[in-house]
């Protein structure tokens, strides 16, 4: 893993420097992603990813646990939306500030809430 991470950091850094990125708009205008592994290790990383998806991420036990967690967290989320007085005060204040509909949609989409929650 360390080799993969170091390759990603160094290879991406070289591409960013070579591209002359100065603003976020510069980065968005590019057609090729800047953050990726070097060709020397990309094939091995791809092989590792395929292995992990086949053997680990899609394992029946992990899938069942993920589905259970989604049901539990979904029920908790709906319960707190129905009874906002049970929310932590700082979270309720944020939901009131941005609007409950927006805070619900943001959380369902996986966006962080206040304080990165």
C-alpha positions as CSV (number, residue, x, y, z in Angstrom):
1,X,0.0,0.0,0.0
2,X,2.8,2.4,0.8
3,X,4.3,2.0,-2.6
4,X,0.8,2.7,-4.2
5,X,0.3,5.8,-2.1
6,X,3.8,7.2,-2.7
7,X,3.4,6.6,-6.4
8,X,0.0,8.4,-6.5
9,X,1.4,11.3,-4.6
10,X,4.6,11.7,-6.6
11,X,3.1,11.0,-10.0
12,X,0.2,13.4,-9.4
13,X,2.6,16.1,-8.1
14,X,4.6,15.8,-11.3
15,X,1.5,16.1,-13.5
16,X,0.2,19.1,-11.5
17,X,3.6,20.9,-11.8
18,X,3.9,20.1,-15.5
19,X,0.3,21.3,-16.2
20,X,1.1,24.7,-14.7
21,X,-2.1,24.7,-12.6
22,X,-2.6,28.0,-10.8
23,X,-6.4,28.0,-10.1
24,X,-9.1,25.4,-9.6
25,X,-10.6,26.5,-12.9
26,X,-7.3,25.5,-14.6
27,X,-7.6,22.0,-13.1
28,X,-11.3,21.7,-14.1
29,X,-10.5,22.7,-17.7
30,X,-8.1,19.7,-18.2
31,X,-9.4,16.7,-20.0
32,X,-7.2,14.2,-18.3
33,X,-7.2,13.6,-14.5
34,X,-4.2,14.9,-12.7
35,X,-4.5,12.5,-9.8
36,X,-3.6,9.0,-10.9
37,X,-0.9,6.4,-10.6
38,X,2.0,6.4,-12.9
39,X,1.9,3.9,-15.8
40,X,4.6,1.8,-14.1
41,X,2.3,0.8,-11.3
42,X,-1.2,1.5,-12.7
43,X,-1.6,-2.1,-14.0
44,X,-0.7,-3.6,-10.6
45,X,-3.1,-1.2,-8.8
46,X,-5.8,-2.2,-11.2
47,X,-5.2,-5.9,-10.4
48,X,-5.3,-5.2,-6.7
49,X,-8.6,-3.3,-7.1
50,X,-10.2,-6.1,-9.1
51,X,-9.1,-8.6,-6.4
52,X,-10.4,-6.5,-3.6
53,X,-13.8,-6.0,-5.2
54,X,-14.1,-9.7,-6.1
55,X,-13.0,-11.1,-2.7
56,X,-13.7,-8.4,-0.2
57,X,-15.9,-5.5,-1.1
58,X,-18.6,-7.7,-2.7
59,X,-18.3,-10.5,-0.2
60,X,-21.8,-11.7,0.9
61,X,-21.2,-11.0,4.6
62,X,-20.0,-7.4,3.9
63,X,-22.9,-6.8,1.5
64,X,-25.4,-7.9,4.2
65,X,-23.7,-5.8,6.8
66,X,-23.8,-2.7,4.5
67,X,-27.5,-3.2,3.8
68,X,-28.2,-3.6,7.5
69,X,-26.3,-0.4,8.3
70,X,-28.1,1.5,5.6
71,X,-31.5,0.5,7.0
72,X,-30.5,1.4,10.6
73,X,-29.0,4.7,9.6
74,X,-31.9,5.5,7.3
75,X,-34.4,4.9,10.0
76,X,-32.4,7.0,12.5
77,X,-32.1,9.8,9.9
78,X,-35.9,9.8,9.2
79,X,-36.6,9.7,12.9
80,X,-34.5,12.7,13.6
81,X,-36.0,14.6,10.6
82,X,-39.5,13.8,12.0
83,X,-38.5,14.9,15.5
84,X,-35.8,17.6,15.1
85,X,-35.9,18.5,18.8
86,X,-33.9,15.3,19.4
87,X,-31.0,16.5,17.2
88,X,-27.9,17.9,18.8
89,X,-28.4,21.6,19.1
90,X,-25.5,22.5,16.7
91,X,-26.9,20.2,14.0
92,X,-30.5,21.4,14.4
93,X,-29.1,25.0,14.1
94,X,-27.4,24.1,10.8
95,X,-30.5,22.3,9.5
96,X,-32.6,25.4,10.3
97,X,-30.0,27.6,8.6
98,X,-29.8,25.8,5.3
99,X,-33.3,24.5,5.4
100,X,-34.5,21.0,6.3
101,X,-35.1,20.0,2.7
102,X,-31.6,20.9,1.7
103,X,-30.0,19.3,4.7
104,X,-32.0,16.1,4.1
105,X,-31.0,16.0,0.4
106,X,-27.3,16.8,1.2
107,X,-27.1,14.0,3.8
108,X,-28.9,11.5,1.5
109,X,-26.3,12.4,-1.2
110,X,-23.5,11.7,1.2
111,X,-22.4,15.4,1.6
112,X,-20.9,16.4,4.9
113,X,-23.0,18.4,7.3
114,X,-21.7,21.0,9.7
115,X,-18.3,20.4,11.2
116,X,-17.7,17.7,8.6
117,X,-20.3,15.5,10.3
